[in-house]
Every structure is written in structure tokens, then in C-alpha cells.
Amino acid sequence: MTDQNNMDLPSEMADRFTRPFARFLKVEAAAGILLLLAVLAALVLANSAWSASFLAFWEKPVGLRYGALDYSRSLRHWINDGLMTFFFFVISLELKRELVLGELRSLRLAALPFAAALGGMIVPVSFYLALMSGQQGIHGWGTVMATDTAFVIGCLALFGAGIPPSLRLFLLSLAIFDDVGAVLVVAVGYGGTMNWAALALGTVGLAAVAGAARLGIRSIPVYFVLGGVVWLCVDASGIHATISGVVLGLMTPTHAWVSSERLRAILARAFAHSDTAQEGKGALERNGLRRAGIAVTESTSPVERLEMLLHPWVGFAVMPVFALANSGVVFSGADLRQSVSVAIFAGLVLGKPIGVLAFSWIALRLGVARLAASLSWPFLTAGALLTGIGFTMSLFIAGLAYDPAMLEAAKIGILSASVASAAAGVLTLAWLTARRRSV
């Protein structure tokens, strides 16, 4: 009988890079659909007869209380500062994997989305500051900085193979770069009063994580506990706690403990023991199989293993819960013409694509970046229009930057800008793909 393994195509080294990337895109595309449903549900509930109870639910205090000690926060706070740390951790894992193992290992290829992300942060902020000059709410400039990865990838998924794969890589890399940039701004610009003792303890925690890795400790629960300690210290330091997810993600090793050659040798030995098993050799066979199981697990890098473990949870649980907690906007009496709504709308819909295209052109003109052969300027322009979908990070920063009186206006600006950007990008891509098919 033909060996089933011989019926499969042989794997290539490139599969190590393309398969994780393809898996990431599939999860993001599916998560985008669920995220949209969560947004619609939040909007419907916020404008229904259950509006008051729905909005009050997210403000319920949750935490520990013991005598004078009170470590409780609202449910929304735990979602935005706690669960979102996993979101930023996964984003950092993907960024590091692409930079170390993926296509962004090429500095000139990585330079293009990096420059585009930089422009997509600087220009929208300039628009916002110009429109809000001298007005209350100018501190919310960070709201227009980032791009929502899940919604952008979801829009691209509508066109399947009709768009260049290089456009997906460009937009995913851009979104990851400016998400990380935005959370760094959050950590510095939207934190509280600095507690240097807590920050020092957090640094010790990070050193403990690095030390455990150097000692060869590979137990995920150990790092989960250490990461939790780091999060608590950073949360108490005055820096926004989600920065701990970014730092820990970038610290995660990208190389597997067991090489491919060693894995094959261990598996061959385990199968040999299994095939020649005799009475009294059961313990030897079990040890071989146990060693083979560990080797299979450790033949995948910690970055990829953690990404596979956490990405579905982030995409299908964390992000929809975040959307439910933060997307509830009451439309009665809403006015899109409020200055903060207009500034956010202009920053995302106009500033983002202008910044992305301008800085991309400058990077290419200076020769520091290279445009992928399959990526044309028309498709790059369509992708730039989609970067105005700032939904997740924009809501995240808005919750930190605005007081309750302005937050509703900010949310309206974010939602309307995201809808307009999605419509502009999707319609442009539809026109380009139709023209491509007709040629």
C-alpha cells in the first residue's frame, strides 16, 4: 500500500513563512466579520429600550476587595487594559515573526510599510491638530493614528485572489507597525503619574522573563505568571499596561529549540522502538514516544506556537468583546458636525491615505524602500484608502483621551470615518479588479 506521506507534496523552507502568514490572514478575515457583527449588536442595543442597562453593565466594578485594600476597576477597564494586552501581544508576535523569519527580513521591503505607517500617523495627527487648535479635546490626537487590522483584512478578503498578495502583506505590515506605534504613544501620552518603583519592578520582571529563557525554561504557564506580574507592575507604574504585551511579544524567541534534523532523528528512533517492541521494552517505547512528542512541539518556534494558540482567542473572543464594550453610541441628539467628530473624520478619511501615499512615494524616491513587483500604484492607493478604518485602536485611544462629554462625539467620528474609508477602499478595489479581469 502506498505510504500516505509519499502522496503529499514535499515541504519547502518557504512554507515556514507563507503558511503562518496565510493562517494569520484567514483568522483576521473571519474575525473581521465577527467584529462587524459585534459592532452592529452594540449599536442596536445602545439605541434600544435596553440602552441604559446595556451601557451600565460595562461600568460595573470588578476586582478584589479586602478591608482597606481595593483593587477593582470597571468591567470596561479590565477589557481595555487587560484583555487588549493579549491583542497587542499577538500583534507583536506577528511583527517579530515577519521581521525575523518572514518577507520583511529584507530591509528595503520592510521600509515601505514602515514609511507608510509613519506617514499614516504623522499626517492624520497634523490634520487633527490643525482642526482642533485651541479647542477642548486637542489631547485626543492619538485617536487618528492607527489602522484596524481585522477590518482591513476582512475588506481584502472580499476580493480573494483578485488582488495582489503583496497588497495584503503591505497592509498587514503597515497596520501592525502603526498599531505598535500607537500603543507606544498611548504608553507615554495617555498614562498617569509615573511610579518609578513599580516601573523598576516591572523591569525586574522583564529581566526574569529573559533569564528564564536563557536558562531553557519552556513552560508556557511559567511565562504566563511572569507576564502577569509584569502587567501588574506596569499598570501600577503610570504607563499604560498594554505596553507590557508589546514588549513581551518582541522578547519572544523566534527559533525552535529542536531543529528539523534532530526531530527526524528522534522520530526515527521512536518508530524503530515501536516497530521492534518486545516484552519488557514497554517503558523504553513509552519514553521514546514521550520524547518524540516533546520534540514535535519544540520543533515550532515559541513565536509561532504562541501565535497559533492565542490568535484565534484574540480574533474570536477578545476583539468582539472589546467592540461590544466600546461601540455603543447613542444616536439620539448626535451631531456629526461637532469639531471633534469633524477632526477625527478628516484625520482618518483624508489624513491617513495622504500620509501613507506621500511617505511611500518619498521612501521609494530616496531609494530606501522597494515596491513589490506585483504591487502597482492604483492598488496601493486603494489600500491607502482602507487605512482610514481606525476602528479598534481609535476607540481604544478615545476612551483614554476624552472625557465622557466628548467621548460620544469622538465615537461618532470614528464610526463614520471607518464606514467612509471602507466604502472608498472597497469600491476602488472593485473597480480595479473588474478592470483587471476585462484586460
JOGI-V831443 format. One record per residue. N is the residue number from 0. RES is the residue in three letters. SS is DSSP state (h for helix, s for strand, l for the rest). OMEGA is omega in radians with two decimals (none if undefined). Layout:
n:N res:RES ss:SS omega:OMEGA
n:N res:RES ss:SS omega:OMEGA
This chain:
n:0 res:MET ss:l omega:-3.10
n:1 res:THR ss:l omega:3.09
n:2 res:ASP ss:l omega:-3.11
n:3 res:GLN ss:h omega:-3.13
n:4 res:ASN ss:h omega:-3.12
n:5 res:ASN ss:h omega:3.12
n:6 res:MET ss:h omega:3.14
n:7 res:ASP ss:l omega:3.05
n:8 res:LEU ss:l omega:3.11
n:9 res:PRO ss:l omega:3.12
n:10 res:SER ss:l omega:3.13
n:11 res:GLU ss:l omega:3.14
n:12 res:MET ss:l omega:-3.12
n:13 res:ALA ss:l omega:-3.14
n:14 res:ASP ss:h omega:3.13
n:15 res:ARG ss:h omega:-3.10
n:16 res:PHE ss:h omega:-3.03
n:17 res:THR ss:h omega:-3.11
n:18 res:ARG ss:h omega:3.08
n:19 res:PRO ss:h omega:3.13
n:20 res:PHE ss:h omega:3.13
n:21 res:ALA ss:h omega:3.12
n:22 res:ARG ss:h omega:3.13
n:23 res:PHE ss:h omega:-3.13
n:24 res:LEU ss:h omega:-3.13
n:25 res:LYS ss:h omega:3.13
n:26 res:VAL ss:h omega:-3.13
n:27 res:GLU ss:h omega:-3.13
n:28 res:ALA ss:h omega:3.12
n:29 res:ALA ss:h omega:3.13
n:30 res:ALA ss:h omega:3.11
n:31 res:GLY ss:h omega:3.11
n:32 res:ILE ss:h omega:3.13
n:33 res:LEU ss:h omega:3.11
n:34 res:LEU ss:h omega:3.11
n:35 res:LEU ss:h omega:3.11
n:36 res:LEU ss:h omega:3.12
n:37 res:ALA ss:h omega:3.11
n:38 res:VAL ss:h omega:-3.14
n:39 res:LEU ss:h omega:3.12
n:40 res:ALA ss:h omega:3.14
n:41 res:ALA ss:h omega:3.14
n:42 res:LEU ss:h omega:3.13
n:43 res:VAL ss:h omega:-3.11
n:44 res:LEU ss:h omega:-3.13
n:45 res:ALA ss:h omega:-3.13
n:46 res:ASN ss:l omega:-3.13
n:47 res:SER ss:l omega:3.10
n:48 res:ALA ss:l omega:-3.14
n:49 res:TRP ss:l omega:-3.04
n:50 res:SER ss:h omega:-3.06
n:51 res:ALA ss:h omega:-3.12
n:52 res:SER ss:h omega:3.12
n:53 res:PHE ss:h omega:-3.12
n:54 res:LEU ss:h omega:-3.14
n:55 res:ALA ss:h omega:-3.11
n:56 res:PHE ss:h omega:-3.07
n:57 res:TRP ss:l omega:3.14
n:58 res:GLU ss:l omega:3.14
n:59 res:LYS ss:l omega:3.14
n:60 res:PRO ss:s omega:3.12
n:61 res:VAL ss:s omega:3.11
n:62 res:GLY ss:s omega:-3.09
n:63 res:LEU ss:s omega:3.06
n:64 res:ARG ss:s omega:3.12
n:65 res:TYR ss:s omega:-3.09
n:66 res:GLY ss:l omega:3.14
n:67 res:ALA ss:l omega:-3.13
n:68 res:LEU ss:s omega:3.14
n:69 res:ASP ss:s omega:3.09
n:70 res:TYR ss:s omega:3.14
n:71 res:SER ss:s omega:3.11
n:72 res:ARG ss:s omega:3.07
n:73 res:SER ss:s omega:3.13
n:74 res:LEU ss:h omega:3.11
n:75 res:ARG ss:h omega:3.14
n:76 res:HIS ss:h omega:3.13
n:77 res:TRP ss:h omega:3.11
n:78 res:ILE ss:h omega:-3.04
n:79 res:ASN ss:h omega:-3.11
n:80 res:ASP ss:h omega:-3.11
n:81 res:GLY ss:h omega:-3.11
n:82 res:LEU ss:h omega:-3.12
n:83 res:MET ss:h omega:3.05
n:84 res:THR ss:h omega:3.09
n:85 res:PHE ss:h omega:3.08
n:86 res:PHE ss:h omega:-3.11
n:87 res:PHE ss:h omega:3.07
n:88 res:PHE ss:h omega:3.13
n:89 res:VAL ss:h omega:3.10
n:90 res:ILE ss:h omega:3.13
n:91 res:SER ss:h omega:3.07
n:92 res:LEU ss:h omega:-3.13
n:93 res:GLU ss:h omega:3.11
n:94 res:LEU ss:h omega:-3.11
n:95 res:LYS ss:h omega:3.14
n:96 res:ARG ss:h omega:3.14
n:97 res:GLU ss:h omega:-3.11
n:98 res:LEU ss:h omega:-3.06
n:99 res:VAL ss:h omega:-3.03
n:100 res:LEU ss:l omega:-3.02
n:101 res:GLY ss:l omega:-3.06
n:102 res:GLU ss:h omega:-3.13
n:103 res:LEU ss:h omega:3.00
n:104 res:ARG ss:h omega:3.06
n:105 res:SER ss:l omega:-3.08
n:106 res:LEU ss:h omega:-3.09
n:107 res:ARG ss:h omega:3.05
n:108 res:LEU ss:h omega:3.12
n:109 res:ALA ss:h omega:-3.08
n:110 res:ALA ss:h omega:-3.09
n:111 res:LEU ss:h omega:3.10
n:112 res:PRO ss:h omega:3.10
n:113 res:PHE ss:h omega:3.11
n:114 res:ALA ss:h omega:3.12
n:115 res:ALA ss:h omega:3.11
n:116 res:ALA ss:h omega:3.12
n:117 res:LEU ss:h omega:3.08
n:118 res:GLY ss:h omega:3.13
n:119 res:GLY ss:h omega:3.01
n:120 res:MET ss:h omega:-3.04
n:121 res:ILE ss:h omega:-3.05
n:122 res:VAL ss:h omega:3.10
n:123 res:PRO ss:h omega:3.10
n:124 res:VAL ss:h omega:3.10
n:125 res:SER ss:h omega:3.07
n:126 res:PHE ss:h omega:-3.08
n:127 res:TYR ss:h omega:-3.11
n:128 res:LEU ss:h omega:3.13
n:129 res:ALA ss:h omega:-3.10
n:130 res:LEU ss:h omega:-3.09
n:131 res:MET ss:l omega:-3.09
n:132 res:SER ss:l omega:3.10
n:133 res:GLY ss:l omega:-3.10
n:134 res:GLN ss:l omega:3.05
n:135 res:GLN ss:l omega:-3.13
n:136 res:GLY ss:l omega:3.14
n:137 res:ILE ss:h omega:3.13
n:138 res:HIS ss:h omega:-3.12
n:139 res:GLY ss:h omega:-3.10
n:140 res:TRP ss:h omega:-3.13
n:141 res:GLY ss:h omega:-3.11
n:142 res:THR ss:h omega:-3.03
n:143 res:VAL ss:h omega:-2.99
n:144 res:MET ss:l omega:-2.88
n:145 res:ALA ss:l omega:3.13
n:146 res:THR ss:l omega:3.13
n:147 res:ASP ss:l omega:-3.05
n:148 res:THR ss:h omega:-3.03
n:149 res:ALA ss:h omega:-3.13
n:150 res:PHE ss:h omega:3.13
n:151 res:VAL ss:h omega:3.13
n:152 res:ILE ss:h omega:3.08
n:153 res:GLY ss:h omega:3.08
n:154 res:CYS ss:h omega:3.12
n:155 res:LEU ss:h omega:-3.11
n:156 res:ALA ss:h omega:3.12
n:157 res:LEU ss:l omega:-3.03
n:158 res:PHE ss:l omega:3.06
n:159 res:GLY ss:h omega:-3.10
n:160 res:ALA ss:h omega:-3.12
n:161 res:GLY ss:h omega:3.12
n:162 res:ILE ss:l omega:-3.12
n:163 res:PRO ss:l omega:3.08
n:164 res:PRO ss:h omega:-3.14
n:165 res:SER ss:h omega:3.09
n:166 res:LEU ss:h omega:3.09
n:167 res:ARG ss:h omega:3.14
n:168 res:LEU ss:h omega:-3.13
n:169 res:PHE ss:h omega:-3.09
n:170 res:LEU ss:h omega:3.10
n:171 res:LEU ss:h omega:3.14
n:172 res:SER ss:h omega:3.12
n:173 res:LEU ss:h omega:-3.11
n:174 res:ALA ss:h omega:3.14
n:175 res:ILE ss:h omega:3.12
n:176 res:PHE ss:h omega:-3.05
n:177 res:ASP ss:h omega:2.97
n:178 res:ASP ss:h omega:3.11
n:179 res:VAL ss:h omega:3.10
n:180 res:GLY ss:h omega:-3.13
n:181 res:ALA ss:h omega:-3.11
n:182 res:VAL ss:h omega:3.02
n:183 res:LEU ss:h omega:3.07
n:184 res:VAL ss:h omega:3.10
n:185 res:VAL ss:h omega:-3.09
n:186 res:ALA ss:h omega:-3.08
n:187 res:VAL ss:h omega:-3.00
n:188 res:GLY ss:h omega:-3.06
n:189 res:TYR ss:l omega:3.07
n:190 res:GLY ss:l omega:3.12
n:191 res:GLY ss:l omega:3.10
n:192 res:THR ss:l omega:-3.05
n:193 res:MET ss:l omega:3.01
n:194 res:ASN ss:l omega:-3.00
n:195 res:TRP ss:h omega:3.12
n:196 res:ALA ss:h omega:3.12
n:197 res:ALA ss:h omega:3.11
n:198 res:LEU ss:h omega:3.10
n:199 res:ALA ss:h omega:3.11
n:200 res:LEU ss:h omega:3.08
n:201 res:GLY ss:h omega:3.09
n:202 res:THR ss:h omega:3.07
n:203 res:VAL ss:h omega:3.10
n:204 res:GLY ss:h omega:3.09
n:205 res:LEU ss:h omega:3.09
n:206 res:ALA ss:h omega:3.11
n:207 res:ALA ss:h omega:3.08
n:208 res:VAL ss:h omega:3.12
n:209 res:ALA ss:h omega:3.13
n:210 res:GLY ss:h omega:3.11
n:211 res:ALA ss:h omega:3.11
n:212 res:ALA ss:h omega:3.13
n:213 res:ARG ss:h omega:3.12
n:214 res:LEU ss:h omega:3.12
n:215 res:GLY ss:l omega:3.09
n:216 res:ILE ss:l omega:-3.05
n:217 res:ARG ss:l omega:-3.13
n:218 res:SER ss:l omega:3.13
n:219 res:ILE ss:h omega:3.11
n:220 res:PRO ss:h omega:3.11
n:221 res:VAL ss:h omega:-3.14
n:222 res:TYR ss:h omega:3.08
n:223 res:PHE ss:h omega:3.12
n:224 res:VAL ss:h omega:3.12
n:225 res:LEU ss:h omega:3.11
n:226 res:GLY ss:h omega:3.09
n:227 res:GLY ss:h omega:3.09
n:228 res:VAL ss:h omega:3.10
n:229 res:VAL ss:h omega:3.14
n:230 res:TRP ss:h omega:-3.13
n:231 res:LEU ss:h omega:-3.14
n:232 res:CYS ss:h omega:3.13
n:233 res:VAL ss:h omega:3.12
n:234 res:ASP ss:h omega:-3.13
n:235 res:ALA ss:h omega:-3.03
n:236 res:SER ss:h omega:-3.06
n:237 res:GLY ss:l omega:3.01
n:238 res:ILE ss:l omega:-3.11
n:239 res:HIS ss:l omega:-2.97
n:240 res:ALA ss:l omega:-3.09
n:241 res:THR ss:l omega:3.11
n:242 res:ILE ss:h omega:3.11
n:243 res:SER ss:h omega:3.10
n:244 res:GLY ss:h omega:3.11
n:245 res:VAL ss:h omega:-3.09
n:246 res:VAL ss:h omega:-3.13
n:247 res:LEU ss:h omega:3.09
n:248 res:GLY ss:h omega:3.14
n:249 res:LEU ss:h omega:3.11
n:250 res:MET ss:h omega:-3.05
n:251 res:THR ss:l omega:-3.11
n:252 res:PRO ss:l omega:-3.13
n:253 res:THR ss:l omega:-3.11
n:254 res:HIS ss:l omega:3.14
n:255 res:ALA ss:l omega:3.12
n:256 res:TRP ss:l omega:-3.13
n:257 res:VAL ss:l omega:3.14
n:258 res:SER ss:l omega:3.14
n:259 res:SER ss:h omega:-3.13
n:260 res:GLU ss:h omega:3.14
n:261 res:ARG ss:h omega:3.12
n:262 res:LEU ss:h omega:3.13
n:263 res:ARG ss:h omega:-3.14
n:264 res:ALA ss:h omega:-3.13
n:265 res:ILE ss:h omega:3.13
n:266 res:LEU ss:h omega:3.12
n:267 res:ALA ss:h omega:3.14
n:268 res:ARG ss:h omega:3.14
n:269 res:ALA ss:h omega:3.13
n:270 res:PHE ss:h omega:3.12
n:271 res:ALA ss:h omega:3.10
n:272 res:HIS ss:h omega:-3.12
n:273 res:SER ss:h omega:-3.11
n:274 res:ASP ss:h omega:-3.08
n:275 res:THR ss:l omega:-3.08
n:276 res:ALA ss:l omega:3.11
n:277 res:GLN ss:l omega:3.12
n:278 res:GLU ss:l omega:-3.13
n:279 res:GLY ss:l omega:3.14
n:280 res:LYS ss:l omega:-3.12
n:281 res:GLY ss:h omega:-3.13
n:282 res:ALA ss:h omega:3.13
n:283 res:LEU ss:h omega:3.13
n:284 res:GLU ss:h omega:-3.13
n:285 res:ARG ss:h omega:3.11
n:286 res:ASN ss:h omega:3.12
n:287 res:GLY ss:h omega:3.13
n:288 res:LEU ss:h omega:3.10
n:289 res:ARG ss:h omega:3.11
n:290 res:ARG ss:h omega:3.13
n:291 res:ALA ss:h omega:3.12
n:292 res:GLY ss:h omega:3.11
n:293 res:ILE ss:h omega:-3.12
n:294 res:ALA ss:h omega:3.12
n:295 res:VAL ss:h omega:3.12
n:296 res:THR ss:h omega:-3.04
n:297 res:GLU ss:h omega:3.05
n:298 res:SER ss:l omega:3.05
n:299 res:THR ss:l omega:-3.09
n:300 res:SER ss:l omega:3.10
n:301 res:PRO ss:h omega:3.11
n:302 res:VAL ss:h omega:-3.10
n:303 res:GLU ss:h omega:-3.11
n:304 res:ARG ss:h omega:3.13
n:305 res:LEU ss:h omega:3.12
n:306 res:GLU ss:h omega:3.10
n:307 res:MET ss:h omega:-3.12
n:308 res:LEU ss:h omega:-2.97
n:309 res:LEU ss:h omega:-3.02
n:310 res:HIS ss:h omega:3.09
n:311 res:PRO ss:h omega:3.13
n:312 res:TRP ss:h omega:3.12
n:313 res:VAL ss:h omega:-3.08
n:314 res:GLY ss:h omega:-3.01
n:315 res:PHE ss:h omega:3.12
n:316 res:ALA ss:h omega:-3.05
n:317 res:VAL ss:h omega:-3.06
n:318 res:MET ss:h omega:3.07
n:319 res:PRO ss:h omega:3.10
n:320 res:VAL ss:h omega:3.08
n:321 res:PHE ss:h omega:-3.13
n:322 res:ALA ss:h omega:3.11
n:323 res:LEU ss:h omega:-3.07
n:324 res:ALA ss:h omega:-2.97
n:325 res:ASN ss:h omega:-3.04
n:326 res:SER ss:l omega:-3.10
n:327 res:GLY ss:l omega:3.13
n:328 res:VAL ss:l omega:3.09
n:329 res:VAL ss:l omega:-3.02
n:330 res:PHE ss:l omega:-3.11
n:331 res:SER ss:l omega:-3.13
n:332 res:GLY ss:l omega:-3.12
n:333 res:ALA ss:l omega:-3.12
n:334 res:ASP ss:l omega:-3.12
n:335 res:LEU ss:l omega:-3.09
n:336 res:ARG ss:l omega:3.07
n:337 res:GLN ss:l omega:-3.00
n:338 res:SER ss:h omega:-3.11
n:339 res:VAL ss:h omega:3.10
n:340 res:SER ss:h omega:-3.14
n:341 res:VAL ss:h omega:-3.11
n:342 res:ALA ss:h omega:3.12
n:343 res:ILE ss:h omega:3.13
n:344 res:PHE ss:h omega:-3.13
n:345 res:ALA ss:h omega:-3.13
n:346 res:GLY ss:h omega:-3.10
n:347 res:LEU ss:h omega:-3.03
n:348 res:VAL ss:h omega:-3.11
n:349 res:LEU ss:h omega:-3.05
n:350 res:GLY ss:h omega:-3.10
n:351 res:LYS ss:h omega:-3.12
n:352 res:PRO ss:h omega:3.11
n:353 res:ILE ss:h omega:3.13
n:354 res:GLY ss:h omega:3.14
n:355 res:VAL ss:h omega:-3.09
n:356 res:LEU ss:h omega:-3.10
n:357 res:ALA ss:h omega:-3.11
n:358 res:PHE ss:h omega:3.05
n:359 res:SER ss:h omega:-3.14
n:360 res:TRP ss:h omega:3.14
n:361 res:ILE ss:h omega:-3.13
n:362 res:ALA ss:h omega:3.11
n:363 res:LEU ss:h omega:-3.13
n:364 res:ARG ss:h omega:3.13
n:365 res:LEU ss:h omega:3.12
n:366 res:GLY ss:l omega:-3.14
n:367 res:VAL ss:l omega:-3.13
n:368 res:ALA ss:l omega:-3.14
n:369 res:ARG ss:l omega:3.11
n:370 res:LEU ss:l omega:3.12
n:371 res:ALA ss:l omega:-3.03
n:372 res:ALA ss:l omega:-3.07
n:373 res:SER ss:l omega:-3.07
n:374 res:LEU ss:l omega:-3.14
n:375 res:SER ss:l omega:3.13
n:376 res:TRP ss:h omega:3.07
n:377 res:PRO ss:h omega:3.11
n:378 res:PHE ss:h omega:3.09
n:379 res:LEU ss:h omega:3.10
n:380 res:THR ss:h omega:3.10
n:381 res:ALA ss:h omega:3.10
n:382 res:GLY ss:h omega:3.13
n:383 res:ALA ss:h omega:3.10
n:384 res:LEU ss:h omega:3.14
n:385 res:LEU ss:h omega:-3.10
n:386 res:THR ss:l omega:3.06
n:387 res:GLY ss:l omega:3.04
n:388 res:ILE ss:l omega:-3.06
n:389 res:GLY ss:l omega:-2.86
n:390 res:PHE ss:h omega:-2.96
n:391 res:THR ss:h omega:-3.09
n:392 res:MET ss:h omega:3.13
n:393 res:SER ss:h omega:3.08
n:394 res:LEU ss:h omega:-3.13
n:395 res:PHE ss:h omega:-3.11
n:396 res:ILE ss:h omega:3.12
n:397 res:ALA ss:h omega:3.13
n:398 res:GLY ss:h omega:3.11
n:399 res:LEU ss:h omega:-2.94
n:400 res:ALA ss:h omega:-2.99
n:401 res:TYR ss:l omega:3.00
n:402 res:ASP ss:l omega:-3.06
n:403 res:PRO ss:h omega:-3.10
n:404 res:ALA ss:h omega:-3.10
n:405 res:MET ss:h omega:-3.03
n:406 res:LEU ss:h omega:-3.14
n:407 res:GLU ss:h omega:3.11
n:408 res:ALA ss:h omega:3.12
n:409 res:ALA ss:h omega:3.14
n:410 res:LYS ss:h omega:3.11
n:411 res:ILE ss:h omega:3.09
n:412 res:GLY ss:h omega:-3.13
n:413 res:ILE ss:h omega:-3.10
n:414 res:LEU ss:h omega:-3.13
n:415 res:SER ss:h omega:3.11
n:416 res:ALA ss:h omega:-3.14
n:417 res:SER ss:h omega:3.11
n:418 res:VAL ss:h omega:-3.13
n:419 res:ALA ss:h omega:-3.14
n:420 res:SER ss:h omega:3.12
n:421 res:ALA ss:h omega:-3.14
n:422 res:ALA ss:h omega:-3.14
n:423 res:ALA ss:h omega:-3.13
n:424 res:GLY ss:h omega:-3.11
n:425 res:VAL ss:h omega:3.13
n:426 res:LEU ss:h omega:3.10
n:427 res:THR ss:h omega:3.10
n:428 res:LEU ss:h omega:3.11
n:429 res:ALA ss:h omega:3.12
n:430 res:TRP ss:h omega:-3.12
n:431 res:LEU ss:h omega:-3.12
n:432 res:THR ss:h omega:3.09
n:433 res:ALA ss:h omega:3.11
n:434 res:ARG ss:h omega:3.13
n:435 res:ARG ss:h omega:-3.13
n:436 res:ARG ss:h omega:-3.07
n:437 res:SER ss:h omega:-3.13
n:438 res:VAL ss:l omega:none
